[in-house]
Amino acid sequence: MIKVLVIDDSAVMRNFLGRVVAAQPDMELTAVASDPVFAIERIRQSPPDVITLDVEMPRMNGLDFLRKLMAARPLPVVMISSLTREGADATMRALELGAVDFFAKPGSLDELQAAGPEIAEKIRAAAQAHVSRRLRTAAPIRAASQRPARAHRASGLGTVIGIGASTGGVEALREIVSRLPGDMPAILIAQHMLPGFTGAFARRLDAICDISVKEAEDGEEVCEGVAYVAPGGRHLRLGRRSLNYVLRVTDDPPLNRHRPSVDALFRSMAEVAGSNAIGVILTGMGADGSQALLELREGGARTIAQDEATSVVFGMPKQAIALGAAQEVLALGDVPRRLEELCGRARVRDTGAGEP
């Protein structure tokens, strides 16, 4: 049984989450708490397997509690967030601090009631997660004057990198992209995420990276030195216009129950870039991306899967490895160096970030 602790200052959300957990045959609601101060004693008395945690609460907000929890007694946490820009930014900070996943509160009671299965799935995924003690805070945001000037040129039809991730991917992507130099080939990212949150994710990555990071736009010409994040709730694909790559952002139906889908991105790269592509599949639950990573490999591309030891959830990489789609299986901390090697860049900043 998965033991779940619900922490939320809203009685409506506490009751709703409690009912969702109680209705699952494989879950047990150990306790509910109206704020983290009450929850601390509950955790001491009966440690849960998963915590659902509201971002904004009295006495101690969710981020402060999460920071203390991850430093002292790491547990899988699913954040409960609002759909505001402030809520999205706070959620990204929580994921950087070690939260496994998040759920966005819908705008109506009917939508909330319909979200029960999604919440239950997130709790199950979190229960499988490998979490570790976090002694550092989220990466600092540099002032614009501290970042190197970034001018970008069209990529042509050369090397292009695709990265796919789900549960645990926000932190994994931060570890990788923040260690790459600004002159890398273009990077296309498909991270399972809801609308309204990918903008905050891209902004926070852009603020700490030498490479530029932005949300992808349909029809945009692909440039070197830029990482493009698939907008939440939309597919990102690679296209071609004359002698240059372009981005295709669409509202096509979900693939493998996901939109954006890693399979959609990787398959388009196999079709358009062929042997000039590099595919990387990171931590996440399920199998999205594994089949198309195999198509990339069969088309001559280089392919990498994250290893089990450094994956928060070893689902997507495991499926890719089982299919024979991954040429290399690497620890998260080794991925940036390998990408630079594959792209002919020898200048690796050996900071130790992301080492297991």
VOPAGU-2260 file (C-alpha; in pm, 1 decimal, decimal comma):
REM VOPAGU-2260
SITE   aa  ch    i         X         Y         Z
SITE  MET   A    0       0,0       0,0       0,0
SITE  ILE   A    1     115,9     352,0     -82,3
SITE  LYS   A    2      87,4     564,9     232,6
SITE  VAL   A    3     -10,7     923,2     146,7
SITE  LEU   A    4      -0,4    1241,4     356,5
SITE  VAL   A    5    -203,5    1539,3     229,2
SITE  ILE   A    6     -87,8    1890,8     328,9
SITE  ASP   A    7    -316,1    2173,2     211,9
SITE  ASP   A    8    -467,8    2478,3     379,9
SITE  SER   A    9    -784,4    2448,0     169,0
SITE  ALA   A   10   -1049,8    2226,8     327,2
SITE  VAL   A   11   -1195,0    2166,2     -19,9
SITE  MET   A   12    -862,0    2037,0    -152,1
SITE  ARG   A   13    -791,4    1832,6     161,4
SITE  ASN   A   14   -1127,9    1661,0     134,0
SITE  PHE   A   15   -1095,3    1607,5    -240,7
SITE  LEU   A   16    -742,5    1466,1    -225,4
SITE  GLY   A   17    -838,8    1250,0      69,4
SITE  ARG   A   18   -1129,8    1101,7    -126,7
SITE  VAL   A   19    -908,3    1036,1    -429,1
SITE  VAL   A   20    -653,4     850,2    -218,1
SITE  ALA   A   21    -916,0     656,6     -21,5
SITE  ALA   A   22   -1076,9     537,1    -346,0
SITE  GLN   A   23    -756,3     370,7    -468,5
SITE  PRO   A   24    -714,1       2,1    -377,4
SITE  ASP   A   25    -335,7      42,1    -354,1
SITE  MET   A   26    -329,4     359,4    -140,0
SITE  GLU   A   27    -383,2     448,7     223,8
SITE  LEU   A   28    -448,7     800,0     354,6
SITE  THR   A   29    -230,5     821,4     664,5
SITE  ALA   A   30    -319,9    1179,0     759,3
SITE  VAL   A   31    -425,1    1523,9     640,5
SITE  ALA   A   32    -275,1    1849,8     766,5
SITE  SER   A   33    -375,4    2211,5     714,8
SITE  ASP   A   34     -17,0    2338,6     715,3
SITE  PRO   A   35     340,5    2202,4     725,4
SITE  VAL   A   36     385,5    2271,9    1096,4
SITE  PHE   A   37     108,5    2024,1    1177,9
SITE  ALA   A   38     249,0    1784,5     918,0
SITE  ILE   A   39     594,3    1760,9    1076,5
SITE  GLU   A   40     461,7    1566,8    1374,5
SITE  ARG   A   41     254,0    1344,8    1146,1
SITE  ILE   A   42     565,8    1255,6     948,4
SITE  ARG   A   43     752,0    1167,8    1268,1
SITE  GLN   A   44     466,1     946,4    1390,3
SITE  SER   A   45     392,8     767,5    1063,2
SITE  PRO   A   46     630,4     836,6     771,5
SITE  PRO   A   47     435,3     842,4     442,7
SITE  ASP   A   48     549,3     707,1     107,4
SITE  VAL   A   49     424,5    1017,4     -77,4
SITE  ILE   A   50     326,6    1370,4      27,9
SITE  THR   A   51      94,8    1603,1    -163,3
SITE  LEU   A   52     193,1    1959,4     -75,0
SITE  ASP   A   53      23,0    2291,6    -145,0
SITE  VAL   A   54     257,4    2567,2    -259,1
SITE  GLU   A   55     102,8    2857,3     -66,6
SITE  MET   A   56      11,3    2805,1     300,3
SITE  PRO   A   57      16,7    2997,5     630,5
SITE  ARG   A   58     290,1    2977,5     897,4
SITE  MET   A   59     534,2    2798,4     663,1
SITE  ASN   A   60     490,8    2802,0     286,6
SITE  GLY   A   61     529,4    2489,0      80,2
SITE  LEU   A   62     870,0    2584,1     -61,2
SITE  ASP   A   63    1024,6    2645,5     281,7
SITE  PHE   A   64     886,1    2315,5     408,0
SITE  LEU   A   65    1008,3    2131,7      98,6
SITE  ARG   A   66    1358,4    2275,8     137,0
SITE  LYS   A   67    1376,4    2158,2     498,5
SITE  LEU   A   68    1225,6    1817,7     417,4
SITE  MET   A   69    1468,5    1744,6     134,5
SITE  ALA   A   70    1767,0    1841,0     348,7
SITE  ALA   A   71    1662,6    1633,8     650,2
SITE  ARG   A   72    1432,1    1349,7     545,4
SITE  PRO   A   73    1378,2    1324,5     168,2
SITE  LEU   A   74    1038,3    1190,1      62,4
SITE  PRO   A   75     857,4    1189,6    -274,5
SITE  VAL   A   76     646,7    1506,9    -297,8
SITE  VAL   A   77     376,8    1602,3    -549,1
SITE  MET   A   78     315,5    1978,5    -543,8
SITE  ILE   A   79     -36,8    2119,7    -571,5
SITE  SER   A   80     -10,3    2443,0    -768,4
SITE  SER   A   81    -223,3    2725,5    -904,2
SITE  LEU   A   82    -233,6    2809,1   -1275,1
SITE  THR   A   83    -109,6    3167,5   -1226,1
SITE  ARG   A   84     230,6    3284,5   -1347,3
SITE  GLU   A   85     337,5    3319,4    -983,7
SITE  GLY   A   86     215,7    2966,3    -915,5
SITE  ALA   A   87     406,0    2833,4   -1216,9
SITE  ASP   A   88     729,8    3001,4   -1106,4
SITE  ALA   A   89     690,1    2861,8    -754,3
SITE  THR   A   90     625,2    2515,6    -896,5
SITE  MET   A   91     946,2    2528,3   -1100,0
SITE  ARG   A   92    1137,2    2625,9    -785,6
SITE  ALA   A   93     979,1    2331,4    -603,8
SITE  LEU   A   94    1085,2    2087,9    -875,0
SITE  GLU   A   95    1439,1    2225,3    -857,8
SITE  LEU   A   96    1432,8    2171,2    -481,2
SITE  GLY   A   97    1342,5    1805,1    -522,8
SITE  ALA   A   98     965,5    1771,3    -568,7
SITE  VAL   A   99     890,0    1478,8    -799,3
SITE  ASP   A  100     587,8    1617,5    -985,4
SITE  PHE   A  101     304,1    1867,8    -963,2
SITE  PHE   A  102     -69,6    1894,1   -1017,4
SITE  ALA   A  103    -229,1    2218,9   -1134,3
SITE  LYS   A  104    -555,8    2307,8    -963,7
SITE  PRO   A  105    -825,5    2343,5   -1232,1
SITE  GLY   A  106   -1054,5    2643,2   -1246,1
SITE  SER   A  107   -1385,1    2471,4   -1171,0
SITE  LEU   A  108   -1519,1    2210,8    -930,5
SITE  ASP   A  109   -1629,6    1987,9   -1220,6
SITE  GLU   A  110   -1277,6    1992,0   -1366,0
SITE  LEU   A  111   -1137,0    1914,8   -1023,6
SITE  GLN   A  112   -1362,9    1612,6    -980,8
SITE  ALA   A  113   -1259,0    1482,8   -1324,3
SITE  ALA   A  114    -890,6    1508,1   -1232,3
SITE  GLY   A  115    -897,0    1226,3    -976,7
SITE  PRO   A  116    -739,8     960,3   -1203,4
SITE  GLU   A  117    -459,4    1199,1   -1305,1
SITE  ILE   A  118    -375,4    1273,7    -942,0
SITE  ALA   A  119    -377,3     904,2    -852,1
SITE  GLU   A  120    -138,1     831,0   -1140,5
SITE  LYS   A  121      99,2    1105,2   -1024,9
SITE  ILE   A  122      99,1     964,8    -671,4
SITE  ARG   A  123     176,8     614,8    -803,0
SITE  ALA   A  124     464,1     751,0   -1011,4
SITE  ALA   A  125     596,2     945,2    -712,5
SITE  ALA   A  126     589,3     630,6    -499,5
SITE  GLN   A  127     836,9     474,4    -744,6
SITE  ALA   A  128    1068,2     774,4    -739,4
SITE  HIS   A  129    1422,8     773,6    -607,3
SITE  VAL   A  130    1470,9    1091,2    -404,2
SITE  SER   A  131    1791,2    1202,1    -236,3
SITE  ARG   A  132    1893,9    1458,6      20,9
SITE  ARG   A  133    1920,4    1811,3    -117,6
SITE  LEU   A  134    2165,0    2038,4      57,8
SITE  ARG   A  135    2175,4    2305,6    -210,5
SITE  THR   A  136    1915,4    2561,8    -302,2
SITE  ALA   A  137    1778,5    2623,7    -647,3
SITE  ALA   A  138    2033,1    2758,0    -895,1
SITE  PRO   A  139    2081,0    3135,6    -870,3
SITE  ILE   A  140    1954,5    3354,6   -1151,1
SITE  ARG   A  141    2233,8    3559,8   -1301,6
SITE  ALA   A  142    2196,2    3923,6   -1395,2
SITE  ALA   A  143    2193,5    3987,9   -1768,0
SITE  SER   A  144    2534,6    4156,9   -1742,3
SITE  GLN   A  145    2683,9    3835,5   -1602,7
SITE  ARG   A  146    2576,8    3625,9   -1901,0
SITE  PRO   A  147    2780,6    3616,1   -2219,4
SITE  ALA   A  148    2630,5    3795,7   -2517,2
SITE  ARG   A  149    2440,2    3546,9   -2729,7
SITE  ALA   A  150    2399,0    3588,2   -3104,4
SITE  HIS   A  151    2253,0    3294,7   -3293,0
SITE  ARG   A  152    2279,3    3176,9   -3649,3
SITE  ALA   A  153    2057,3    2940,8   -3841,3
SITE  SER   A  154    2140,3    2576,5   -3784,6
SITE  GLY   A  155    2129,0    2475,0   -4149,2
SITE  LEU   A  156    2073,3    2100,3   -4174,6
SITE  GLY   A  157    2351,0    1998,2   -3937,0
SITE  THR   A  158    2349,8    1835,9   -3594,8
SITE  VAL   A  159    2034,9    1872,4   -3384,9
SITE  ILE   A  160    1976,7    1731,4   -3035,0
SITE  GLY   A  161    1644,0    1605,6   -2902,1
SITE  ILE   A  162    1580,1    1539,1   -2532,4
SITE  GLY   A  163    1267,9    1375,8   -2390,7
SITE  ALA   A  164    1168,9    1349,1   -2024,3
SITE  SER   A  165     877,9    1313,4   -1785,2
SITE  THR   A  166     873,2    1263,7   -1405,6
SITE  GLY   A  167    1197,1    1404,8   -1264,0
SITE  GLY   A  168    1284,3    1564,6   -1595,3
SITE  VAL   A  169    1278,5    1928,5   -1488,8
SITE  GLU   A  170    1577,1    1883,0   -1258,4
SITE  ALA   A  171    1752,3    1643,7   -1499,0
SITE  LEU   A  172    1721,0    1893,1   -1784,4
SITE  ARG   A  173    1851,0    2172,6   -1563,1
SITE  GLU   A  174    2156,3    1963,2   -1477,9
SITE  ILE   A  175    2228,8    1894,5   -1844,6
SITE  VAL   A  176    2149,3    2222,3   -2019,1
SITE  SER   A  177    2314,8    2443,3   -1755,9
SITE  ARG   A  178    2648,1    2267,3   -1818,6
SITE  LEU   A  179    2653,1    2312,6   -2195,9
SITE  PRO   A  180    2834,0    2598,7   -2372,0
SITE  GLY   A  181    2645,8    2858,8   -2569,9
SITE  ASP   A  182    2773,5    2737,9   -2907,5
SITE  MET   A  183    2605,6    2396,3   -2897,1
SITE  PRO   A  184    2379,4    2281,1   -3180,7
SITE  ALA   A  185    2008,5    2344,2   -3138,3
SITE  ILE   A  186    1833,0    2139,2   -2869,7
SITE  LEU   A  187    1465,4    2040,8   -2889,2
SITE  ILE   A  188    1304,4    1944,1   -2557,2
SITE  ALA   A  189     983,5    1748,9   -2499,2
SITE  GLN   A  190     906,5    1750,4   -2125,7
SITE  HIS   A  191     564,5    1624,2   -2019,3
SITE  MET   A  192     412,7    1941,6   -1876,4
SITE  LEU   A  193      81,4    2127,2   -1868,9
SITE  PRO   A  194       6,8    2456,7   -2046,4
SITE  GLY   A  195     108,9    2757,0   -1840,3
SITE  PHE   A  196     415,5    2593,6   -1685,1
SITE  THR   A  197     659,6    2548,2   -1974,3
SITE  GLY   A  198     703,2    2924,5   -2005,1
SITE  ALA   A  199     822,7    2944,1   -1643,6
SITE  PHE   A  200    1044,3    2640,6   -1700,3
SITE  ALA   A  201    1206,9    2796,2   -2008,1
SITE  ARG   A  202    1258,2    3131,8   -1834,3
SITE  ARG   A  203    1430,6    2974,3   -1534,6
SITE  LEU   A  204    1655,7    2762,5   -1755,9
SITE  ASP   A  205    1742,8    3062,1   -1972,6
SITE  ALA   A  206    1846,6    3258,6   -1664,3
SITE  ILE   A  207    2108,8    3002,7   -1555,2
SITE  CYS   A  208    2242,2    2873,2   -1889,3
SITE  ASP   A  209    2494,7    2992,0   -2146,0
SITE  ILE   A  210    2273,8    2842,2   -2415,5
SITE  SER   A  211    1952,1    3038,8   -2477,0
SITE  VAL   A  212    1629,3    2866,1   -2374,0
SITE  LYS   A  213    1279,5    2955,5   -2493,8
SITE  GLU   A  214     937,4    2810,6   -2562,3
SITE  ALA   A  215     913,4    2680,5   -2917,4
SITE  GLU   A  216     698,0    2870,1   -3169,1
SITE  ASP   A  217     540,8    2721,5   -3478,5
SITE  GLY   A  218     730,9    2802,9   -3798,4
SITE  GLU   A  219    1034,5    2932,4   -3610,4
SITE  GLU   A  220    1370,5    2884,5   -3780,4
SITE  VAL   A  221    1599,4    2661,0   -3573,8
SITE  CYS   A  222    1921,8    2830,2   -3459,3
SITE  GLU   A  223    2242,6    2705,7   -3304,1
SITE  GLY   A  224    2292,5    2786,0   -2938,5
SITE  VAL   A  225    1921,1    2771,9   -2857,5
SITE  ALA   A  226    1718,9    2513,9   -2665,0
SITE  TYR   A  227    1351,2    2502,5   -2761,8
SITE  VAL   A  228    1098,6    2373,5   -2505,6
SITE  ALA   A  229     776,1    2219,8   -2635,4
SITE  PRO   A  230     483,2    2431,9   -2511,3
SITE  GLY   A  231     269,4    2254,0   -2254,4
SITE  GLY   A  232     -23,0    2071,9   -2411,6
SITE  ARG   A  233     119,3    2090,7   -2766,9
SITE  HIS   A  234     341,8    1867,5   -2978,4
SITE  LEU   A  235     685,4    1983,3   -3094,9
SITE  ARG   A  236     822,9    1840,2   -3418,5
SITE  LEU   A  237    1122,3    1914,1   -3638,4
SITE  GLY   A  238    1053,8    2027,5   -3993,5
SITE  ARG   A  239    1254,0    2151,9   -4287,9
SITE  ARG   A  240    1228,5    2465,7   -4498,4
SITE  SER   A  241    1475,0    2481,9   -4785,7
SITE  LEU   A  242    1823,3    2449,8   -4631,2
SITE  ASN   A  243    1727,7    2497,6   -4268,2
SITE  TYR   A  244    1537,6    2324,3   -3990,9
SITE  VAL   A  245    1213,2    2478,7   -3867,4
SITE  LEU   A  246     986,5    2402,4   -3572,3
SITE  ARG   A  247     636,9    2260,6   -3604,7
SITE  VAL   A  248     414,3    2316,5   -3300,7
SITE  THR   A  249      74,5    2150,6   -3335,3
SITE  ASP   A  250    -243,6    2057,0   -3150,9
SITE  ASP   A  251    -257,6    1706,1   -3296,4
SITE  PRO   A  252    -415,1    1441,7   -3068,1
SITE  PRO   A  253    -205,3    1308,7   -2777,9
SITE  LEU   A  254      39,8    1030,6   -2858,4
SITE  ASN   A  255      97,8     765,6   -2590,0
SITE  ARG   A  256    -151,0     971,1   -2384,9
SITE  HIS   A  257      89,3    1265,9   -2389,9
SITE  ARG   A  258     101,6    1605,8   -2555,9
SITE  PRO   A  259     379,2    1701,9   -2594,0
SITE  SER   A  260     498,0    1353,8   -2680,3
SITE  VAL   A  261     861,1    1246,8   -2690,9
SITE  ASP   A  262     777,4     994,7   -2963,6
SITE  ALA   A  263     634,3    1275,6   -3178,4
SITE  LEU   A  264     954,9    1478,4   -3143,2
SITE  PHE   A  265    1198,4    1191,0   -3195,5
SITE  ARG   A  266    1005,8    1050,4   -3493,3
SITE  SER   A  267    1014,5    1386,3   -3670,6
SITE  MET   A  268    1388,0    1410,4   -3605,1
SITE  ALA   A  269    1441,4    1063,8   -3752,2
SITE  GLU   A  270    1249,6    1166,6   -4063,9
SITE  VAL   A  271    1405,4    1511,0   -4110,7
SITE  ALA   A  272    1755,7    1498,4   -3957,9
SITE  GLY   A  273    1839,9    1128,4   -3987,5
SITE  SER   A  274    2201,4    1058,2   -3894,9
SITE  ASN   A  275    2253,1    1424,6   -3798,6
SITE  ALA   A  276    2029,2    1377,4   -3495,2
SITE  ILE   A  277    2120,9    1293,9   -3136,6
SITE  GLY   A  278    1842,7    1157,4   -2916,1
SITE  VAL   A  279    1848,1    1152,1   -2535,6
SITE  ILE   A  280    1577,5     991,6   -2322,0
SITE  LEU   A  281    1568,9    1083,4   -1954,9
SITE  THR   A  282    1385,1     991,7   -1636,8
SITE  GLY   A  283    1010,8     938,2   -1656,7
SITE  MET   A  284     725,7     694,5   -1608,1
SITE  GLY   A  285     589,3     493,2   -1899,9
SITE  ALA   A  286     729,1     426,2   -2245,1
SITE  ASP   A  287     689,4     753,4   -2437,4
SITE  GLY   A  288     990,0     811,3   -2662,3
SITE  SER   A  289    1129,1     457,8   -2656,3
SITE  GLN   A  290     993,1     344,2   -2993,0
SITE  ALA   A  291    1094,9     660,6   -3176,8
SITE  LEU   A  292    1439,1     653,4   -3013,6
SITE  LEU   A  293    1479,5     313,8   -3180,2
SITE  GLU   A  294    1377,1     471,9   -3511,7
SITE  LEU   A  295    1643,2     737,0   -3456,9
SITE  ARG   A  296    1908,4     473,3   -3394,5
SITE  GLU   A  297    1803,3     270,3   -3697,9
SITE  GLY   A  298    1833,6     587,6   -3906,6
SITE  GLY   A  299    2195,2     641,3   -3804,7
SITE  ALA   A  300    2146,5     885,3   -3517,0
SITE  ARG   A  301    2335,2     864,7   -3188,6
SITE  THR   A  302    2110,7     768,1   -2896,7
SITE  ILE   A  303    2151,8     791,8   -2518,3
SITE  ALA   A  304    1940,5     675,3   -2223,4
SITE  GLN   A  305    1979,2     785,0   -1862,1
SITE  ASP   A  306    2081,0     506,1   -1626,3
SITE  GLU   A  307    1868,7     364,4   -1344,9
SITE  ALA   A  308    2086,5     490,5   -1061,1
SITE  THR   A  309    2037,0     858,3   -1149,8
SITE  SER   A  310    1677,9     839,4   -1280,4
SITE  VAL   A  311    1400,9     960,0   -1052,0
SITE  VAL   A  312    1169,2     710,8   -1225,4
SITE  PHE   A  313    1336,8     447,8   -1442,9
SITE  GLY   A  314    1047,6     393,5   -1683,0
SITE  MET   A  315    1107,1     561,8   -2018,7
SITE  PRO   A  316    1483,0     489,5   -2024,3
SITE  LYS   A  317    1421,6     129,4   -1917,7
SITE  GLN   A  318    1181,0      72,6   -2206,1
SITE  ALA   A  319    1423,2     230,1   -2453,5
SITE  ILE   A  320    1707,7      10,3   -2331,0
SITE  ALA   A  321    1487,8    -301,4   -2349,0
SITE  LEU   A  322    1404,7    -221,8   -2713,2
SITE  GLY   A  323    1771,9    -180,1   -2800,6
SITE  ALA   A  324    1710,2     185,6   -2881,4
SITE  ALA   A  325    1995,0     325,8   -2671,0
SITE  GLN   A  326    2352,0     301,4   -2795,4
SITE  GLU   A  327    2477,7     435,8   -2462,9
SITE  VAL   A  328    2341,3     426,1   -2108,0
SITE  LEU   A  329    2487,8     708,5   -1901,1
SITE  ALA   A  330    2461,6     859,7   -1555,4
SITE  LEU   A  331    2296,6    1200,5   -1563,2
SITE  GLY   A  332    2622,0    1376,3   -1476,7
SITE  ASP   A  333    2796,7    1221,3   -1778,0
SITE  VAL   A  334    2541,7    1332,3   -2037,9
SITE  PRO   A  335    2663,5    1693,9   -2090,1
SITE  ARG   A  336    3023,0    1583,8   -2149,0
SITE  ARG   A  337    2911,2    1315,6   -2393,9
SITE  LEU   A  338    2693,4    1557,7   -2587,9
SITE  GLU   A  339    2988,1    1793,0   -2626,0
SITE  GLU   A  340    3205,4    1505,9   -2746,0
SITE  LEU   A  341    2946,6    1395,0   -3000,8
SITE  CYS   A  342    2914,0    1751,6   -3125,7
SITE  GLY   A  343    3290,4    1801,7   -3149,8
SITE  ARG   A  344    3309,2    2042,2   -2856,4
SITE  ALA   A  345    3601,3    1969,3   -2624,8
SITE  ARG   A  346    3544,5    2251,3   -2379,0
SITE  VAL   A  347    3366,3    2081,3   -2091,0
SITE  ARG   A  348    3305,1    2268,1   -1767,1
SITE  ASP   A  349    3371,1    1998,6   -1510,1
SITE  THR   A  350    3164,9    2141,6   -1220,9
SITE  GLY   A  351    3054,4    1806,3   -1084,4
SITE  ALA   A  352    2689,1    1909,6   -1111,3
SITE  GLY   A  353    2456,3    1619,3   -1147,9
SITE  GLU   A  354    2706,9    1357,7   -1038,7
SITE  PRO   A  355    2538,6    1064,1    -866,6
